[in-house]
Amino acid sequence: MLPLKIAIQTACLGLPLRAALEQAKRLGATGVEIDARSELDIREMSRTGIRQIRKWLEDLELKVVALSFITRRGYNVTDELDRRVDATQQVMGIAQQLGASWVINQVGLVPDDVNDPEFTLLVEVLRDLGTAGQRHGAILCAETGSESGPSLKKLYDALPSGSIGIALDPGNLVVNGHSVDDAITALGSEICHVHVHDGVRDRAAGRGMEVTLGRGSVDWPGVFGALEERNYRGWFSLERRGARAAIDEIGDGVRFLKSL
């Protein structure tokens, strides 16, 4: 069986950060994923602020497993690209100070043609961010969802080894009409983090939506089995956006994971 390391995305709890950390502990998590956009002010983050958060974590015996930093545009879009890159590097530094190894973002549209200028731009930017991540000690982790597993694998293979990691998000893959099995097959041992939420796809309407964990189309026992075959030893980070009773649903999610 996989060693079950359960984290909770604190932003989903709808509470101030300290209260969210306390709630995550009560719900049975041993790790947390903090949203660097909504829960931290990266421009004003002082050493004192970092020390305060570390003290909260130490008191609760929680580990920050990742910082999420979902930008409005990908690294393939030239508009304000330098600003996004600089901000990502700032978050890498904060992640390292909080003890996290990963900064999670969706990297942007991956063109089918490797000769497309946008593909070249993505490779150049992610290569530079990879160098920065190795310097900071926290690596950018590209999330699946808007991009299929094979598309991300093509991008991954075009980069120097260790430039980025991969965050598998089966729920996002389903919502966007991509295959979870194909993603795990393509990305395999490159997967370093897993987001846990569920989704369904309305083929007639051509769109998907997030649903309560266990009630969607993701075959979670199959996902666990496939990851175990690939010796996955990372964290499972619970996410639930837009639910009326998010705390209750995330608590149910913790129990769901432990039952698998």
Residue pairs with C-beta under 8 A, 6 or more apart in sequence:
1 228
2 224
2 227
2 228
2 232
2 233
3 233
4 236
4 257
4 258
5 30
5 31
5 65
5 234
5 235
5 236
6 28
6 29
6 30
6 31
6 235
6 236
6 238
6 254
6 257
6 258
7 29
7 30
7 31
7 32
7 33
7 63
7 65
7 66
7 235
7 236
7 237
7 238
8 24
8 27
8 29
8 31
8 32
8 33
8 237
8 238
8 250
8 254
9 32
9 33
9 35
9 68
9 195
9 237
9 238
9 239
10 17
10 20
10 21
10 24
10 32
10 33
10 34
10 35
10 39
11 20
11 34
11 35
11 38
11 39
11 68
12 238
12 239
12 240
12 241
12 246
12 250
13 19
13 20
13 23
13 24
13 246
13 247
13 250
14 246
14 247
15 23
17 34
17 39
17 40
17 53
17 56
18 56
20 32
20 39
21 32
21 56
21 57
21 60
21 62
22 60
23 247
24 32
24 62
25 60
25 61
25 62
27 247
27 250
27 251
27 254
28 251
28 254
28 255
28 258
29 62
29 238
29 254
30 61
30 62
30 63
31 62
31 63
31 64
31 65
31 235
31 237
32 57
32 62
32 63
32 64
32 65
33 64
33 65
33 66
33 67
33 68
33 104
33 235
33 237
34 40
34 64
34 66
34 67
34 68
34 98
35 67
35 68
35 69
35 70
36 42
36 67
36 68
36 69
36 91
36 94
36 95
36 103
37 68
37 69
37 70
40 67
40 94
42 87
42 90
42 91
42 94
43 90
45 94
50 94
50 97
50 98
53 98
54 97
54 98
54 99
57 63
57 64
57 98
57 99
63 99
64 95
64 98
64 99
64 100
65 100
65 101
65 102
65 193
65 235
65 237
66 95
66 100
66 101
66 102
66 103
66 104
66 141
66 167
66 193
66 235
66 237
67 91
67 94
67 95
67 98
67 100
67 102
67 103
67 104
67 138
68 103
68 104
68 105
69 87
69 88
69 91
69 103
69 104
69 105
70 104
70 105
70 106
70 143
71 84
71 87
71 88
71 105
71 106
73 79
73 80
73 84
73 108
74 106
74 107
74 108
74 109
74 122
75 81
75 84
75 85
75 107
75 108
75 121
75 122
75 125
75 126
75 129
76 107
76 108
76 109
76 110
76 111
76 118
76 119
76 121
76 122
76 125
77 108
78 121
81 125
85 125
85 128
85 129
88 103
88 105
88 129
88 132
88 140
89 129
89 132
89 136
91 103
91 138
92 103
92 132
92 133
92 136
92 137
92 138
92 139
92 140
93 136
93 138
95 101
95 102
95 103
95 136
95 138
96 136
96 137
96 138
100 138
101 137
101 138
101 139
101 192
102 138
102 139
102 140
102 141
102 165
102 167
102 192
102 193
103 133
103 138
103 139
103 140
103 141
104 140
104 141
104 143
104 167
104 193
105 140
105 141
105 142
105 143
106 142
106 143
106 145
106 146
106 147
107 122
107 126
107 140
107 142
107 147
107 152
107 155
107 164
108 122
109 118
109 146
109 147
110 119
110 122
110 147
110 151
110 152
110 154
110 155
111 118
111 119
112 151
113 119
114 154
114 158
119 155
119 158
122 155
123 155
123 158
123 159
126 140
126 142
126 155
126 159
126 163
126 164
127 159
127 160
127 163
129 140
129 163
129 164
130 139
130 140
130 159
130 160
130 162
130 163
130 164
131 163
133 139
133 140
133 163
133 164
134 162
139 162
139 163
139 164
139 165
140 163
140 164
140 165
141 164
141 165
141 166
141 167
141 192
141 193
142 152
142 155
142 156
142 164
142 165
142 166
142 167
143 167
143 169
143 172
143 195
144 152
144 166
144 167
144 168
144 169
144 172
144 173
144 178
144 183
144 187
145 169
145 171
145 172
145 173
145 175
145 176
145 178
146 172
146 176
147 155
147 178
148 173
148 178
148 179
148 182
148 183
149 173
149 178
149 179
149 182
149 183
149 184
149 185
149 186
149 187
150 182
150 183
150 186
152 166
152 183
152 186
152 187
153 186
153 187
153 190
156 164
156 166
156 187
156 190
165 190
165 192
165 193
166 187
166 190
166 191
166 192
166 193
167 191
167 192
167 193
167 194
167 195
168 183
168 184
168 187
168 191
168 193
168 194
168 195
168 227
169 194
169 195
169 197
170 180
170 183
170 194
170 195
170 196
170 198
170 218
170 220
170 223
171 195
171 196
171 197
171 198
171 199
171 210
171 216
171 218
171 239
172 195
172 199
173 179
173 180
173 183
174 180
174 198
174 199
174 200
174 201
174 208
174 216
174 217
174 218
175 199
175 200
175 201
175 208
175 209
175 210
176 208
177 201
177 208
180 218
180 219
180 223
181 222
181 226
184 191
184 223
184 226
184 227
184 230
185 226
188 230
189 230
189 231
191 227
191 230
191 232
191 234
192 234
193 234
193 235
193 237
194 223
194 227
194 232
194 234
194 235
194 236
194 237
195 237
195 239
196 213
196 220
196 236
196 237
196 238
196 239
196 253
196 257
197 210
197 213
197 238
197 239
197 240
197 241
197 253
198 210
198 211
198 212
198 213
198 214
198 215
198 216
198 217
198 218
199 208
199 209
199 210
199 211
199 216
199 217
199 218
200 208
200 209
200 211
200 216
200 217
201 207
201 208
201 217
202 208
202 209
210 216
210 240
210 241
210 242
212 240
212 243
212 249
212 252
213 220
213 238
213 240
213 249
213 252
213 253
213 256
214 220
214 256
220 256
220 260
221 260
224 260
236 257
238 250
238 253
238 254
238 257
240 246
240 249
240 250
240 253
243 249
